[in-house]
Amino acid sequence: MKIVHPFLRRFLRAQRLPAKDLQFWRDQMLNAILSVALVLGTLTAIPSVLMAIRDRLYSIVVIDVLAITWLLILWRWRALSFTAKSWNFLLIVYGVGVFFLFKVGPVSQIYLMAVPVLAALLLGLRSAVFVLVLNAVTLISVGYAFDIDLQFDRYHDQPFLRWIIITLNFTFISSVITVSCAVLLR
């Protein structure tokens, strides 16, 4: 029994992560996110581009190619500061989300919800709150002004009320996830 106890103690001690500052881990996270986004984004874009070409939706082709190219540049550009890389990445995801809001509809909310969470992880609570507000303003203003249909069956006779409800629900869930991430990193 005495053999197991020291072994477990050494094993548990060996598993501790080295003490590094939060910025080190955020930098590592951004590099991993950029790598994964580049690979999975490319794999996601291929069928999207092929279907868009088939359906003559060339703006989707342009956005997908532009987003993947921008990701590749960010991933390779080592001299760019962490903050600049982070904001550029967030801008890519936000831009694709806003574009999809016009072109595709509901799938846009997945992209838009990711932006404040990623901001919380990479840049902190203040940046995340800024992006939450930006998303809310974007959804209500763009959704209402362009009468974007997100298959929300209620309040068709009151489009502004419909967009207030969509925006509030989206912002609520996005805020809960975002603040949870930001507090965890604190």
Secondary structure, DSSP 8 states (H G I E B T S, - for coil): -TTHHHHHHHHHHHTS-----HHHHHHHHHHHHHHHHHHHHHHHHHHHHHHHHHTT-HHHHHHHHHHHHHHHHHHH-TTS-HHHHHHHHHHHHHHHHHHHHHHTSTTHHHHHHHHHHHHHHHH-HHHHHHHHHHHHHHHHHHHHHTT------S-TT-HHHHHHHHHHHHHHHHHHHHHHHHHHH-
